[in-house]
Amino acid sequence: MDVRWRHSGSEYLIHDAALDPAPEFWMLEAPVLRERGLVTAEGAGGRGQVLFFDPPIPGVGGLWVLRHFLRGGGVARVLGDRYLWTGLRRSRPWREFELMVRMRDEGLPVPRPVAARVQRVGACYRADLITVNVPDAKSLDQRLREAPVATGVWHRVGSTIRRFHDSGYCHADLNSRNILIDACERVWLLDWDRGRQRAPGSWQAGNLARLQRDLRKRARLLARWHYSELVFEQLRAGYFDSPVKGGQRD
């Protein structure tokens, strides 16, 4: 996947070079998308706010997803949606975009990145990212709220995580909201903010343990949540079996 980037004043944009015409800065402005009647749904994703909208480029089908980066924890009360500027290539959307491009090129199941924007504000910056929506898909969290998830799907979740780990990709916040299952029961991993590529190590077991803690926590908090330790063993079985070969594309 080829990418291009440009800037205008204090704004920087990186995008998929295959798009013609190229994305414009306004396409990453939530108020403008609302004013133009392009937004189809709004919600939350990870620490960010997300909009689902019709692509403003002729001939592009499906939906795009715009995520505005927001801080978590106590620092959010001070900085809100601002991050310390340490250079363009070190900015969070830039790193996430380039990481997703590498994963896509390796055939790993992540949404296709469309564009990322950085707006420098003095010593800080604000950030946004657009990806292609995975059609007819629900998060593992949504699936578990509705009904039990089949054993085969749990196995596939484990084998998919293993594929990323075998390529050295560490997800910084692996949880049930960032695991997506489409209508064909293919598994996708979302929200690669702060993700990175690492040499094999203890982080791999730590990723699985983080996901298990999240599932246990949701089981305690939610009255309707179809989860047990037995199904996590199916996930572990999928992880430790031979990894699935080949890629999948949207």
C-alpha positions in Angstrom: 0.0 0.0 0.0 1.5 3.3 -1.1 1.0 6.5 1.0 1.4 10.2 0.5 1.5 13.1 2.8 1.3 16.9 2.6 0.8 19.9 5.0 -0.9 23.2 5.1 0.3 25.6 7.7 0.2 23.7 11.0 -1.8 20.8 9.7 -0.4 17.6 8.3 -2.2 14.8 6.4 -1.0 11.3 5.5 -3.3 9.2 3.2 -3.8 6.2 1.0 -2.1 7.1 -2.4 -4.7 5.0 -4.3 -7.5 7.5 -3.5 -8.3 9.8 -6.4 -9.0 12.6 -5.6 -6.9 12.6 -2.5 -8.6 13.2 0.9 -8.9 16.8 2.0 -8.3 18.2 5.5 -12.0 19.0 6.0 -12.9 15.3 5.7 -11.4 14.8 9.2 -13.6 17.5 10.7 -16.6 16.0 12.5 -18.7 19.3 12.4 -18.2 19.6 8.7 -19.2 16.0 8.1 -22.3 16.5 10.1 -23.2 19.8 8.3 -22.9 18.0 4.9 -25.2 15.2 6.0 -22.5 12.5 5.6 -22.6 11.0 9.1 -24.6 7.8 9.5 -23.8 7.0 13.2 -21.7 8.1 16.1 -20.2 6.4 19.1 -17.1 5.7 21.1 -14.1 3.6 20.3 -11.3 3.0 22.7 -10.4 6.4 24.1 -11.6 8.2 21.1 -14.9 9.5 19.6 -15.9 7.8 16.4 -18.1 8.8 13.4 -19.3 6.5 10.7 -19.8 8.4 7.5 -20.3 8.1 3.7 -17.0 8.6 1.9 -16.9 12.1 0.3 -14.9 10.8 -2.7 -16.9 9.7 -5.8 -16.8 6.0 -6.6 -15.8 4.9 -3.1 -18.4 2.6 -1.5 -19.0 1.4 2.0 -18.5 3.6 5.1 -15.5 5.3 6.6 -14.8 5.6 10.3 -13.3 8.8 11.8 -11.7 8.6 15.2 -10.7 11.6 17.2 -7.9 10.9 19.6 -8.7 11.5 23.3 -6.5 11.0 26.3 -7.4 8.7 29.1 -6.9 8.9 32.9 -6.2 11.9 35.0 -4.1 13.7 32.5 -7.2 14.1 30.3 -8.5 16.6 32.8 -5.5 18.8 32.1 -4.7 18.2 28.4 -8.0 16.9 27.0 -7.4 15.9 23.4 -3.9 17.5 23.2 -0.6 15.5 23.0 2.9 16.8 23.4 4.5 17.6 20.1 7.8 15.6 19.6 7.9 15.5 15.8 5.5 14.4 13.1 6.7 10.9 12.7 6.4 10.3 16.4 2.8 11.6 16.6 0.3 8.9 17.5 -1.9 8.9 14.4 1.2 8.9 12.1 2.6 5.9 13.9 -0.7 4.1 14.0 -1.3 4.8 10.3 2.1 3.5 9.2 1.8 0.4 11.5 -1.5 -0.5 10.0 -0.1 -0.1 6.5 2.7 -2.6 7.4 0.2 -5.0 8.8 -2.1 -4.7 5.8 0.9 -5.3 3.5 1.6 -8.5 5.4 -2.0 -9.7 5.0 -3.0 -9.2 8.6 -6.7 -8.5 9.4 -6.8 -4.8 10.3 -9.1 -2.2 8.7 -7.6 -0.4 5.8 -6.3 3.0 6.8 -7.5 6.0 4.7 -6.0 9.1 6.2 -4.6 10.6 9.4 -4.3 14.3 10.4 -2.2 16.1 12.9 -3.0 19.7 13.9 -0.1 21.3 15.7 -1.2 23.7 18.5 1.9 25.4 20.0 3.9 22.7 21.9 1.0 20.2 21.5 -1.1 18.7 18.7 -4.5 17.2 18.1 -5.1 14.1 16.0 -7.7 12.2 13.9 -7.6 8.9 11.9 -9.9 7.6 9.2 -10.2 3.8 8.4 -12.5 1.8 6.2 -15.4 0.3 8.1 -15.5 -3.5 8.3 -19.1 -4.2 7.0 -21.6 -6.4 8.9 -19.3 -6.8 11.9 -19.7 -6.5 15.6 -17.2 -6.3 18.4 -16.7 -9.4 20.7 -18.2 -7.2 23.4 -21.4 -6.8 21.4 -21.6 -10.5 20.6 -21.2 -11.5 24.2 -23.9 -9.1 25.3 -26.4 -10.8 22.9 -25.7 -14.6 23.0 -23.0 -17.2 23.6 -20.2 -17.1 21.0 -19.5 -20.4 19.3 -16.5 -22.4 20.3 -15.1 -22.2 16.8 -15.2 -18.4 16.9 -13.2 -18.4 20.2 -10.7 -20.7 18.6 -10.4 -18.3 15.7 -9.9 -15.3 18.0 -7.0 -17.1 19.5 -5.4 -18.1 16.2 -5.8 -14.5 14.9 -4.1 -13.0 17.9 -1.3 -15.6 17.3 -0.9 -14.4 13.7 -0.2 -10.9 14.9 2.2 -12.1 17.6 4.1 -14.3 15.2 4.7 -11.1 13.1 5.8 -9.2 16.3 2.8 -6.9 16.6 1.9 -6.0 20.1 -1.6 -4.5 20.7 -1.4 -1.9 23.5 -5.0 -2.4 24.7 -6.3 -5.8 23.7 -9.9 -6.1 24.9 -13.3 -7.2 23.9 -14.2 -3.9 22.3 -11.1 -4.0 19.9 -11.8 -7.5 18.6 -14.3 -7.4 15.7 -16.1 -10.4 14.2 -17.7 -10.0 10.7 -20.6 -11.8 9.1 -18.3 -14.6 7.9 -16.9 -15.0 11.4 -13.6 -13.6 10.4 -11.7 -11.9 13.2 -10.2 -8.4 13.0 -8.1 -6.4 15.5 -8.9 -2.7 15.8 -7.4 0.4 17.5 -3.7 0.2 17.1 -2.9 3.4 18.9 0.4 2.9 20.8 0.8 -0.5 19.2 4.3 -1.5 18.0 6.4 -4.2 16.5 8.6 -6.1 19.0 10.9 -9.1 19.2 9.3 -12.2 20.8 9.0 -12.0 24.6 6.9 -12.0 27.7 4.6 -9.3 26.2 2.9 -12.1 24.1 1.6 -13.9 27.3 0.9 -10.4 28.7 -1.4 -9.6 25.8 -3.5 -12.7 26.4 -3.6 -12.1 30.2 -4.8 -8.5 29.5 -7.6 -9.8 27.4 -8.6 -12.4 30.0 -8.7 -9.7 32.7 -10.9 -7.6 30.5 -13.3 -10.5 29.9 -13.5 -11.3 33.6 -14.1 -7.6 34.5 -16.9 -7.4 32.0 -18.4 -10.5 33.5 -18.5 -8.9 36.9 -19.9 -5.6 35.7 -22.5 -6.7 33.2 -25.7 -8.6 34.1 -26.0 -10.1 30.6 -22.6 -11.4 29.5 -22.1 -14.8 28.0 -18.6 -15.7 29.1 -16.9 -18.4 31.2 -13.3 -19.5 31.8 -14.1 -22.6 29.6 -14.5 -20.5 26.5 -11.2 -18.7 27.2 -9.5 -22.1 27.1 -10.9 -22.5 23.5 -9.2 -19.1 22.7 -6.0 -20.4 24.2 -6.3 -23.6 22.2 -6.6 -21.5 19.0 -3.6 -19.5 20.0 -1.3 -22.4 20.7 -2.4 -24.5 17.7 -0.6 -23.9 14.4 -1.3 -20.3 13.3 -3.6 -19.7 10.3 -1.7 -19.1 7.1 -2.6 -16.5 4.4 -4.2 -13.1 4.6 -7.7 -11.7 4.5 -8.8 -8.4 2.9 -11.8 -6.3 3.2 
